[in-house]
Amino acid sequence: MVKYNESLDKHESSRSEKREQTLLDKFPPEELVLTMPSVIMDCGGRIIVWYLPGAMTDMHCATNSMSNLLKNSITMGKPTAWRTHESNFYPSLDGKVTPGCINISPAWFQQGREVYGFSPDVSAALKGDVGRNITTSLQRSGILFSAALRVMHPDLYWAGIITQVRLGEWVTQYQLHDMCYHLKHWTSVFNVVAVVCNCRSPPHRDPKCRLEAFDVMTTAGIYHPVIMDFMNIGIKFLYDSGSMLASSCRLVRHHMHVEEGSWIVTAWYMRDSIHNFIGTPRTDYAKYGNGMQ
């Protein structure tokens, strides 16, 4: 895993098929399909993936207060911005899920401001009274995902705790009341959650995530059986409603294809820029056994 990470460019997005073929030729994967709870490691004992089918319950209630934000998130610009482009969304047949993609955070850097001289802000989705309702609606899942991370990657869990505490001290010092409210009611050690509804997902990586960190994703809804394909490591997972996957999305080129139904994906992750702003030390890779002690 370390050698693979060292071969990736700093802003590797995995959208170039020629580049990906070069990586596949250098690191040829084996093919494997998993349907049972699994932990996948490299030859050095570093954990690449946790897979827990049926780990989570439905997320529909938590997204009820997000409908307008999800609807307004869809763009009609260049298709290269695939995460929000209208061509990648499809309607919910029962009308219970609003297509869209939003990022929710009590403290993060706005796009283009992850450089020295700017300070974190509450994400746009949490502005106003609606934002306070959203923070409340995410409290249960925030606790569950944090508990999962405590086992999956203990060092990252404690790094998240330290970051939240230091952010709280910082907002108190500068009397940033809106951010202070959301941090007090934010129950997750992750500082961002992405909520994605009825969106087609092309093969991609997430270049802003830490190599050593885990993103934790889950899916909920009513849809035909679907496969989450971790293409560059040759492993496919049955991704039924309630399944949880934790991995470095900076490392893994992933893809899933859903064309109909109603489904919600939540991805909890940590922004490296926030940890750097607060001065949280970088964690090492998770190793099997560390979380079992």
Salt bridges, closest charged atoms under 4 A:
ASP9 OD1 - ARG19 NH2 3.95
GLU12 OE2 - ARG19 NE 3.11
GLU17 OE2 - ARG253 NH2 2.86
GLU20 OE2 - ARG205 NH1 2.70
GLU20 OE1 - ARG253 NE 3.92
ASP42 OD2 - ARG46 NH1 3.21
ASP58 OD2 - HIS60 ND1 2.47
GLU114 OE1 - LYS208 NZ 3.63
GLU114 OE2 - ARG271 NH1 2.93
ASP121 OD1 - LYS127 NZ 3.28
ASP178 OD1 - HIS182 NE2 3.59
ASP206 OD1 - ARG83 NH2 2.47
ASP206 OD1 - HIS204 NE2 3.99
ASP206 OD2 - HIS254 NE2 3.72
GLU212 OE1 - ARG282 NE 3.00
GLU259 OE1 - ARG200 NE 2.99
GLU259 OE2 - HIS257 NE2 3.03
GLU260 OE2 - HIS224 NE2 2.71
ASP272 OD1 - ARG210 NE 2.26
ASP272 OD2 - ARG282 NH1 3.42
